[in-house]
Amino acid sequence: MYIKNFSATGFRNLDIAGLELSAGVNIISGDNAQGKTNFLEAVYFCAFGRSRRARSDFELIFWSEKTAHIRLEAVRTGFSLILDAQLETAGRSTIKSISADFVPVRHMKDLFGQLLIVMFTPEDLRLIKAGPAERRRFMDMEICQLSPVYYNDLREYFRALRQRNALLKMLQKNRGDRESLSVWDQQLTNSGLRVIKTRTAFVKKIAEIAAEIHANITQGAEELRLEYKTGLPPENYATAIEKNHERDIARGTTSDGIHTDDIEFTVNGVSVRHFGSQGQQRTAALSTKLAEIELIRQSTGETPILLLDDVFSELDRHRQKYLLEHIKDIQTIITCTGIEEIEVPGCEKFFMAGGRVG
């Protein structure tokens, strides 16, 4: 799939009307703070209904505007898709409305999977060395594109988690009904086990693809492995949660569950996070992000759109070359400060200044 046409006004500093994009590689260059990352953020917003950077939708509306509007036309196999997103300030809150082919999106799960994207930023190179939360976010956002049911399972789990944590804080103060803990234990178990099953299958699939890519990049010198690590054993999940009651009450929070799970990356049997060089960490991250593309292609029959935000400056020549070889048949939108950084035959080149593309 690919984005054919893009418009945005009032979203961050963007002021773009009817930008025609190539189905191949598109390079957007310009100085820092001109809107290049905002452009990719707007595309991301159309795919997920949220920003990767902002804490609230209010931050996405340009300071001098009351509304923000994004509209893009994408082409999928056999049909086109028009996504329209609008944000409007209402006092201290923000009203968000999104439509797909002019039909309002009532629930975010109905938006996921409409616009398939893989986004790769310098922050994603921290996928390996960052904390577990970054790797959980990676899993959750990618799986949501492939399974709307997974989004429901996550929502159910975190709703129960909030309620259970609120009860734990009351019990910590000798208030509340301890018997009610079992109710939230059961809800955490039911939704948590479904999430673990889905995450485990996802990591297994992407691990196979990433291992092959990593072997190619390193010319067979390194073997990459990914393993999903959960703090509570699936076969004994309910019992393990119950055993944590006293500790959880003392802490006033739920100590273990899918909200603490992680992915372990190893190269040649050694933890990349703890003992890998910076080069090994970046190669493992690059292999995993490229594996996302292939996994989405295998799962949906569609090739996702690749968004690369100033990544080339973070990669050495060898990794740059490998990445470029893998985007030949993918619509790719690349941002960079200098066009001379990237050499792609036949690409479309744009220059951005002050939120406008020329």
C-alpha positions in Angstrom: 0.0 0.0 0.0 1.0 3.6 -0.3 -0.1 7.2 0.5 -1.1 9.0 -2.7 -2.1 12.4 -1.4 -1.5 14.2 1.9 -2.8 17.4 3.5 -2.5 18.9 7.0 -3.2 22.2 8.6 -3.0 23.3 12.2 -1.3 20.0 13.2 1.8 21.1 15.0 3.3 23.6 12.5 2.2 21.9 9.3 0.6 23.8 6.5 0.4 21.3 3.6 -2.2 21.1 0.9 -2.5 18.3 -1.6 1.0 16.9 -1.5 1.4 14.1 -4.1 3.7 11.4 -2.9 5.5 8.7 -4.9 4.7 5.1 -4.4 8.5 4.5 -4.0 11.0 6.5 -1.9 10.2 10.0 -0.8 12.9 12.1 0.8 12.0 15.2 2.9 15.0 17.3 3.8 15.3 20.5 5.7 16.8 22.2 8.7 15.9 21.1 12.2 12.6 22.2 13.7 10.9 22.9 10.3 8.3 20.1 10.6 9.8 17.0 9.1 9.1 14.9 12.2 5.7 16.5 12.5 4.9 15.2 9.0 5.6 11.6 10.0 3.8 12.1 13.3 0.7 13.2 11.3 0.8 10.0 9.2 1.3 8.0 12.4 -1.7 9.7 13.9 -3.9 8.6 11.0 -2.9 5.0 11.6 -3.2 4.8 15.4 -5.4 7.8 16.4 -2.6 9.0 18.8 0.8 10.6 18.7 4.1 8.8 19.5 5.4 11.9 21.2 2.7 14.1 22.7 1.2 13.4 26.1 -2.2 14.7 25.0 -4.0 15.6 21.8 -4.1 19.2 22.9 -0.3 19.5 22.2 -0.8 18.6 18.6 -2.8 21.7 17.7 -0.6 24.6 16.7 -0.5 27.3 19.4 -2.2 29.9 17.2 -5.0 27.6 15.9 -8.2 26.2 17.3 -8.3 23.1 15.1 -6.0 20.7 13.4 -6.9 18.7 10.3 -5.2 15.8 8.5 -6.4 14.2 5.4 -4.7 11.5 3.3 -5.6 9.2 0.5 -4.0 5.8 0.5 -4.1 3.0 -2.0 -4.4 -0.6 -0.9 -4.7 -3.7 -3.1 -7.8 -3.2 -5.2 -9.2 -0.1 -3.5 -8.4 3.4 -2.2 -8.9 4.7 1.4 -9.5 8.2 2.6 -8.6 8.9 6.2 -9.6 12.2 7.8 -8.6 13.3 11.3 -9.6 16.5 13.1 -8.8 17.9 16.5 -10.6 20.8 18.0 -10.0 22.7 21.2 -12.9 22.8 23.7 -11.8 24.7 26.7 -9.1 22.7 28.3 -10.1 19.5 26.5 -9.8 18.4 22.9 -12.5 16.9 20.6 -11.1 14.2 18.3 -12.9 12.9 15.2 -11.5 10.4 12.7 -13.2 8.9 9.7 -12.3 6.2 7.2 -13.9 6.6 3.8 -16.2 9.2 5.4 -17.5 6.8 8.0 -16.8 8.0 11.5 -14.5 5.8 13.6 -16.3 5.2 16.8 -13.6 2.9 18.5 -9.9 3.0 17.9 -9.9 -0.7 17.2 -11.8 0.0 14.0 -9.0 2.3 12.9 -6.1 -0.1 13.5 -5.1 -1.9 10.4 -6.6 0.6 8.0 -3.2 2.3 7.3 -0.4 -0.1 7.8 2.9 1.6 8.8 6.2 0.8 10.3 8.0 3.8 11.8 11.7 3.8 12.6 13.2 6.7 14.5 16.5 7.2 16.4 14.5 6.4 19.6 13.8 2.9 18.1 17.5 2.2 18.1 17.0 2.3 21.9 14.6 -0.7 21.5 17.3 -3.0 22.9 18.9 -0.9 25.6 15.9 1.0 26.8 13.7 -0.3 29.6 11.0 -3.0 29.2 8.2 -0.4 28.7 9.7 0.5 25.3 9.6 -3.2 24.2 6.1 -3.7 25.4 5.0 -0.6 23.5 6.7 -2.0 20.4 4.8 -5.3 20.8 1.4 -3.7 21.5 1.4 -1.2 18.7 2.5 -3.7 16.1 0.0 -6.4 17.2 -2.8 -3.9 17.3 -2.3 -3.3 13.5 -2.8 -7.0 13.0 -5.4 -7.9 15.6 -8.3 -5.5 16.7 -9.2 -8.2 19.3 -5.8 -7.7 20.9 -6.6 -4.1 21.5 -9.8 -5.1 23.4 -7.9 -7.6 25.5 -5.4 -4.8 26.5 -8.1 -2.4 27.3 -9.9 -5.0 29.5 -6.6 -5.9 31.3 -5.6 -2.3 32.1 -9.2 -1.3 33.2 -9.0 -4.2 35.7 -5.5 -3.2 36.7 -6.6 0.3 37.5 -9.5 -0.9 39.6 -7.3 -3.4 41.4 -4.6 -0.9 42.1 -7.2 1.5 43.5 -8.5 -1.2 45.8 -4.9 -2.1 46.9 -4.3 1.5 47.9 -7.5 1.4 50.0 -6.5 -1.9 51.6 -3.2 -0.4 52.4 -5.1 2.1 54.6 -7.2 -0.7 56.1 -10.2 0.4 54.0 -12.1 -1.5 51.3 -13.3 -5.0 50.8 -10.5 -7.6 50.6 -12.9 -10.1 49.1 -13.2 -7.9 46.0 -9.5 -8.6 45.2 -10.5 -12.0 43.8 -12.9 -10.4 41.3 -10.1 -8.3 39.8 -7.6 -11.2 40.0 -10.0 -13.2 37.8 -10.3 -10.4 35.3 -6.6 -9.8 35.2 -6.1 -13.5 34.6 -8.6 -13.9 31.8 -7.5 -10.9 29.8 -3.8 -11.4 30.7 -3.6 -14.9 29.5 -5.1 -13.9 26.1 -2.5 -11.1 25.8 0.4 -13.5 26.7 -0.8 -16.0 24.1 -0.9 -13.3 21.4 2.4 -11.7 22.4 4.1 -15.1 22.5 3.0 -15.9 19.0 4.0 -12.5 17.7 7.5 -12.6 19.2 8.0 -16.2 17.8 7.1 -15.1 14.3 9.1 -11.9 14.3 12.1 -13.6 15.9 12.3 -16.0 13.0 12.3 -13.2 10.4 14.6 -11.0 12.4 17.2 -13.8 12.9 17.5 -14.3 9.1 17.8 -10.5 8.5 20.4 -10.2 11.2 22.4 -13.1 9.9 22.5 -11.4 6.5 23.6 -8.1 7.9 26.4 -9.7 9.9 27.3 -12.2 7.1 26.5 -15.1 9.3 28.8 -14.1 12.2 26.0 -13.5 14.7 22.8 -15.3 15.7 20.0 -13.1 17.0 17.3 -14.6 19.2 14.2 -12.9 20.7 12.2 -14.5 23.6 9.1 -13.2 25.3 9.6 -13.1 29.0 6.6 -13.0 31.3 6.9 -12.6 35.1 3.9 -14.8 35.9 3.8 -18.4 34.5 0.8 -18.8 32.2 0.0 -22.3 33.5 -0.2 -20.9 37.0 -1.2 -17.3 36.4 -4.2 -17.0 38.8 -2.4 -18.7 41.7 0.7 -16.5 41.2 -1.4 -13.3 41.4 -3.1 -14.6 44.6 0.2 -15.3 46.2 1.2 -11.7 45.6 -1.7 -10.3 47.7 0.3 -9.3 50.8 3.1 -7.8 48.8 0.7 -5.9 46.5 -1.2 -4.5 49.5 2.0 -3.4 51.1 3.1 -1.7 47.9 -0.3 -0.4 47.0 0.1 -1.6 43.4 0.0 -4.8 41.3 3.6 -6.1 41.2 3.5 -8.6 38.4 1.5 -9.2 35.2 1.6 -8.4 31.5 2.4 -4.8 32.4 5.8 -5.9 33.5 6.7 -8.3 30.8 9.6 -7.9 28.4 11.5 -9.3 25.3 15.0 -10.6 25.8 17.4 -10.1 22.9 20.5 -12.3 22.7 23.3 -12.5 20.1 25.3 -15.7 20.1 23.6 -16.6 23.5 24.7 -13.3 25.2 22.3 -10.5 26.3 22.6 -7.7 23.8 21.1 -5.2 26.2 23.6 -5.8 29.0 26.7 -7.0 27.1 26.3 -6.0 23.4 28.3 -3.3 21.8 26.4 -0.2 20.4 26.9 -1.6 16.9 25.3 -5.0 17.9 22.4 -3.2 19.6 21.7 -1.1 16.6 21.9 -4.1 14.2 19.5 -6.0 16.4 17.1 -3.1 16.4 17.4 -2.6 12.7 16.8 -6.3 12.1 13.7 -6.3 14.3 12.2 -3.2 12.6 12.8 -4.7 9.1 11.2 -7.9 10.3 8.0 -5.9 11.2 7.6 -5.1 7.5 7.8 -8.7 6.4 5.5 -9.9 9.2 2.8 -7.4 8.3 3.2 -8.4 4.6 2.8 -12.1 5.5 -0.1 -11.5 7.9 -2.2 -9.1 5.7 -1.0 -9.5 2.1 -0.2 -5.8 2.1 3.2 -4.1 2.2 3.2 -1.4 4.9 4.4 2.1 4.5 7.8 2.7 6.0 8.5 6.0 7.9 12.2 6.7 8.6 12.8 9.8 10.8 16.4 10.9 10.5 17.6 7.3 11.0 20.4 7.3 8.4 22.6 9.7 10.4 22.5 7.1 13.2 23.6 4.2 11.0 27.0 3.4 9.5 27.5 2.9 5.8 27.1 -0.9 5.9 23.7 -0.7 7.7 22.6 2.2 5.5 23.3 0.2 2.4 21.4 -2.8 3.8 18.4 -0.7 4.7 18.3 1.0 1.3 18.3 -2.4 -0.4 15.2 -3.4 1.5 13.0 -0.4 0.6 13.0 -0.8 -3.1 9.4 -2.1 -3.3 8.1 -0.2 -0.3 6.7 3.3 -0.1 9.2 5.0 2.2 9.1 8.5 3.6 12.5 9.5 4.8 13.4 12.7 6.7 16.9 14.1 6.9 18.7 17.4 7.3 20.9 17.0 4.2 19.8 15.4 1.0 23.4 14.4 0.3 23.1 11.9 3.2 21.0 9.5 1.1 21.5 8.2 -2.4 18.4 6.6 -3.8 18.0 6.4 -7.6 14.6 7.6 -8.8 13.4 9.0 -5.5 11.1 12.0 -5.1 12.7 14.8 -3.2 11.0 17.5 -1.2 12.2 20.4 0.9 10.5 21.5 4.1 10.7 24.9 5.8 8.3 26.4 8.3 5.9 23.4 8.1 5.5 23.7 4.3 6.8 21.4 1.6 8.2 22.6 -1.6 
